Amino acid sequence: MVNCMIEGYAEYGRFGESYGCFVRMKEEGLKPNETTFVCVSKAVIGLKDLEKAMLLYEELVSNNVTNVISLNCMIQMFSRCGDIETAKRVFKKVKYPNVRTWTTMINALEEHNLFDESYECYIEMKRQRINPNETTFVCLSKTLSALGDLEKAKSLYQELLASGLSDTITLNSMIHMFSKCGDLKTAKLIFLNIRNKNVVSWTIIIEAMTYHCKFEESYQYYLEMKKQ
């Protein structure tokens, strides 16, 4: 019941009240479980309060909570609260990291502009024989967009094709990545091959054309979008 209240408040952006439920729970002598830590981490992320993040993590350690889901949330929490070094340390303590663990770390490093480390994290994930999922590809596309490394972008796209993962969100991220890496031709081909284009697909290709000063083509894509 308490976990539901903590999560409910956090989901509606009432982070202070969410965290307050956690405090009252402890005052009443109730012991937090794995789900509690996951829910409270959302509140702490919303508050962006590093001190509360540290206290929550200490509580998790003292309760001997070591399940991967809770630790994944701690990695994200510290990253969003601005402490990437602690996020890294928590990551290293995960005994059996899963694809979400690796993806969370890849994304955290990217968000802190540690693009080379983000890409190296992906390489290490592959060495550990962990297969990427759609979210991994989306996160890494942001890393490569920032690096502007076309060869790595091509390699990532080939891995995506080989994986059989081709949802619209992931392909949208590939369009953006190739545009930022200077390969507008491939960006256009990917766009054309998306079966279920959404407004984001159209917006990304329009932005790509504008980014490369193809203003007439950008406008033509806009007109075509309206016809759809």
C-alpha positions as CSV (number, residue, x, y, z in Angstrom):
1,M,0.0,0.0,0.0
2,V,2.8,2.4,1.0
3,N,4.7,1.6,-2.2
4,C,1.7,2.4,-4.3
5,M,1.4,5.8,-2.6
6,I,5.1,6.5,-3.1
7,E,4.9,5.6,-6.8
8,G,1.5,7.3,-7.3
9,Y,2.8,10.6,-6.0
10,A,6.0,10.3,-8.1
11,E,4.0,9.5,-11.3
12,Y,2.0,12.7,-10.9
13,G,5.1,14.8,-10.3
14,R,4.5,15.2,-6.5
15,F,8.0,14.2,-5.7
16,G,8.1,15.8,-2.2
17,E,5.0,14.0,-1.1
18,S,6.3,10.8,-2.6
19,Y,9.5,11.1,-0.6
20,G,7.6,12.1,2.5
21,C,5.7,8.8,2.3
22,F,9.0,7.0,2.4
23,V,10.1,9.0,5.5
24,R,6.9,8.3,7.3
25,M,7.1,4.6,6.5
26,K,10.5,4.4,8.2
27,E,9.2,6.4,11.2
28,E,6.4,3.9,11.6
29,G,9.0,1.0,11.6
30,L,8.1,-0.4,8.2
31,K,11.0,-2.0,6.4
32,P,11.5,-1.0,2.7
33,N,11.7,-3.7,0.1
34,E,13.1,-3.8,-3.5
35,T,10.0,-2.2,-4.9
36,T,10.2,0.6,-2.4
37,F,13.7,1.6,-3.5
38,V,12.6,1.6,-7.1
39,C,9.6,3.8,-6.4
40,V,11.5,6.3,-4.1
41,S,14.4,6.6,-6.7
42,K,11.8,8.1,-9.1
43,A,10.9,10.7,-6.4
44,V,14.6,11.5,-5.8
45,I,15.2,11.9,-9.5
46,G,12.3,14.3,-9.7
47,L,13.7,16.3,-6.8
48,K,17.2,16.1,-8.2
49,D,18.4,15.9,-4.6
50,L,21.9,14.3,-4.3
51,E,21.8,14.2,-0.5
52,K,18.6,12.2,-0.6
53,A,20.0,10.0,-3.3
54,M,23.0,9.2,-1.0
55,L,20.7,8.5,1.9
56,L,18.5,6.2,-0.2
57,Y,21.5,4.3,-1.4
58,E,22.9,3.9,2.1
59,E,19.5,2.6,3.1
60,L,19.5,0.1,0.3
61,V,23.0,-1.2,1.2
62,S,22.1,-1.5,4.9
63,N,19.0,-3.5,3.9
64,N,21.3,-5.8,1.8
65,V,19.2,-5.2,-1.3
66,T,21.3,-6.4,-4.2
67,N,18.8,-7.2,-7.0
68,V,19.6,-5.9,-10.4
69,I,16.4,-3.9,-10.9
70,S,17.0,-1.8,-7.7
71,L,20.6,-1.2,-8.6
72,N,19.8,-0.2,-12.1
73,C,17.5,2.5,-10.6
74,M,20.3,3.6,-8.3
75,I,22.6,4.1,-11.3
76,Q,20.0,6.2,-13.1
77,M,19.2,8.1,-9.9
78,F,22.8,9.2,-9.3
79,S,23.3,10.1,-12.9
80,R,20.1,12.3,-13.0
81,C,21.2,13.9,-9.7
82,G,24.5,14.9,-11.2
83,D,26.8,12.3,-9.7
84,I,28.1,10.2,-12.5
85,E,31.1,8.9,-10.5
86,T,28.8,7.3,-7.9
87,A,26.7,6.0,-10.8
88,K,29.8,4.3,-12.2
89,R,30.7,2.8,-8.8
90,V,27.2,1.4,-8.3
91,F,27.4,-0.1,-11.9
92,K,30.6,-1.9,-11.0
93,K,29.0,-3.4,-8.0
94,V,26.2,-5.1,-10.0
95,K,27.1,-8.8,-9.9
96,Y,25.2,-9.9,-13.0
97,P,24.4,-6.8,-15.1
98,N,21.6,-7.3,-17.7
99,V,20.9,-5.4,-20.9
100,R,19.0,-2.7,-18.9
101,T,22.0,-2.2,-16.6
102,W,24.4,-1.7,-19.5
103,T,21.9,0.5,-21.3
104,T,21.3,2.7,-18.2
105,M,25.1,3.2,-17.9
106,I,25.5,3.9,-21.6
107,N,22.8,6.5,-21.4
108,A,24.1,8.0,-18.2
109,L,27.6,8.6,-19.7
110,E,26.0,10.1,-22.8
111,E,23.9,12.5,-20.6
112,H,27.1,13.7,-18.9
113,N,28.8,14.2,-22.3
114,L,31.2,11.3,-21.7
115,F,30.7,10.1,-25.2
116,D,33.8,8.0,-25.6
117,E,33.2,6.2,-22.3
118,S,29.6,5.7,-23.4
119,Y,30.7,4.0,-26.6
120,E,33.3,1.9,-24.8
121,C,30.7,0.8,-22.3
122,Y,28.7,-0.6,-25.3
123,I,31.8,-2.4,-26.6
124,E,32.3,-4.0,-23.2
125,M,28.7,-5.0,-23.1
126,K,29.2,-6.9,-26.4
127,R,32.3,-8.5,-25.1
128,Q,30.2,-9.8,-22.2
129,R,27.8,-11.3,-24.8
130,I,24.9,-9.1,-23.8
131,N,22.6,-8.5,-26.8
132,P,21.4,-4.9,-27.2
133,N,17.7,-4.0,-27.2
134,E,15.8,-1.2,-28.9
135,T,16.6,1.2,-26.0
136,T,20.3,0.4,-26.3
137,F,20.4,1.4,-29.9
138,V,18.5,4.6,-29.3
139,C,20.8,5.6,-26.4
140,L,23.9,4.8,-28.4
141,S,22.7,6.7,-31.4
142,K,22.7,9.8,-29.3
143,T,26.3,9.0,-28.3
144,L,27.4,8.6,-31.9
145,S,25.4,11.7,-33.0
146,A,27.5,13.7,-30.5
147,L,30.8,12.1,-31.6
148,G,29.9,12.5,-35.3
149,D,31.7,9.3,-36.1
150,L,30.2,8.0,-39.4
151,E,32.1,4.7,-39.4
152,K,30.8,3.8,-35.9
153,A,27.3,4.9,-37.0
154,K,27.4,2.6,-40.0
155,S,28.6,-0.3,-37.8
156,L,25.8,0.4,-35.3
157,Y,23.2,0.4,-38.0
158,Q,24.4,-2.9,-39.4
159,E,24.1,-4.4,-35.9
160,L,20.6,-3.1,-35.7
161,L,19.6,-4.7,-39.0
162,A,21.2,-8.0,-37.9
163,S,19.3,-7.9,-34.7
164,G,15.9,-7.8,-36.4
165,L,14.9,-4.9,-34.2
166,S,13.3,-2.3,-36.5
167,D,10.6,-0.4,-34.6
168,T,9.8,3.1,-35.6
169,I,11.4,4.8,-32.6
170,T,14.7,3.0,-33.1
171,L,14.7,3.8,-36.9
172,N,13.9,7.5,-36.1
173,S,17.0,7.6,-33.9
174,M,19.1,6.2,-36.8
175,I,17.9,8.9,-39.1
176,H,19.0,11.6,-36.6
177,M,22.3,9.8,-36.1
178,F,23.2,9.6,-39.8
179,S,22.2,13.2,-40.3
180,K,24.4,14.4,-37.5
181,C,27.3,12.2,-38.8
182,G,27.0,13.9,-42.2
183,D,25.4,11.1,-44.2
184,L,22.1,12.5,-45.4
185,K,21.8,9.9,-48.1
186,T,21.5,7.0,-45.6
187,A,19.2,9.1,-43.4
188,K,16.8,9.5,-46.3
189,L,17.0,5.8,-47.2
190,I,16.1,4.8,-43.7
191,F,13.2,7.2,-43.6
192,L,11.9,5.8,-46.9
193,N,12.0,2.3,-45.5
194,I,10.1,3.0,-42.3
195,R,6.7,1.3,-42.8
196,N,4.9,3.1,-40.0
197,K,6.1,6.7,-40.1
198,N,4.9,8.8,-37.2
199,V,5.1,12.6,-36.7
200,V,8.5,12.2,-35.1
201,S,9.8,10.4,-38.2
202,W,8.6,13.3,-40.4
203,T,9.9,15.9,-38.0
204,I,13.4,14.3,-37.8
205,I,13.8,14.1,-41.6
206,I,12.6,17.7,-42.0
207,E,15.1,18.8,-39.3
208,A,17.8,16.8,-41.1
209,M,17.2,18.6,-44.4
210,T,17.2,21.9,-42.6
211,Y,20.4,21.0,-40.7
212,H,22.1,20.3,-44.1
213,C,20.7,23.5,-45.7
214,K,18.4,21.5,-48.0
215,F,15.6,24.0,-47.3
216,E,13.5,23.2,-50.4
217,E,13.6,19.5,-49.7
218,S,12.7,20.2,-46.1
219,Y,9.6,22.0,-47.1
220,Q,8.6,19.3,-49.6
221,Y,8.8,16.7,-46.8
222,Y,6.5,19.0,-44.7
223,L,4.0,19.1,-47.6
224,E,4.2,15.4,-48.0
225,M,3.6,14.9,-44.3
226,K,0.4,16.9,-44.4
227,K,-0.9,14.7,-47.2
228,Q,-0.5,11.7,-44.9
